[in-house]
């Protein structure tokens, strides 16, 4: 039996990462790691989930969205971290430890600078999902049932927050194609096709 597949996926807002990631994991027979990360990191650090979410790149709740507005400016991000219950560096370190631990058994990891953290993993496949802003907004409207105005706001804030997370902690541009083996316009292909392309590439690593 071969080595379990290891895939990292970086996805812009509206590119379908939360839909494609689990499907790729199921196709490859490995764990999917995304929403569980903040709760597991919070458990490791002995802090509340709200504290963890305030430093998580997915920024899925009100606390996360507030944090993202500060994260856009490094000096304000630093002040926020110092004032918070949970230090940003602690969150980053435990997130890295968690990702590396689960990578040993094969996994599909969505976001959290996985391509940077696991850049030296020889068998890992690093994937970027993106697409034109207009099509990503349209796709988000269809998948999430939000208005055009809300989808555009979420796209703008989400993209900026994710890019700021990678830039702040790793000094990298999340959009840099050099970080990835495969970049896909997931607004131009069906989710099923994207899943098959990623799975096929992972199985040949």
Buried (B, 14 or more C-beta within 10 A) or exposed (E): EEEBBBBBBBBBBBBBBBBBBBBBBEBBEBBBBBEEBBEBBBEBBEBEBBBBBBBBBBBBBEBBBEBBBBBBEEEEBEEBBEEBEBBBEBBBBBBBEBBEEBBEEBBBBBBBBBBBBBBEBEBBBBBBBBBEBEBBBBBBBEBEEBEEEBBBEBBEBBBBBBBBBBBBBBEBEBBEEEBBBBBBBBBEBEBEEBBBBBBEBBEEB
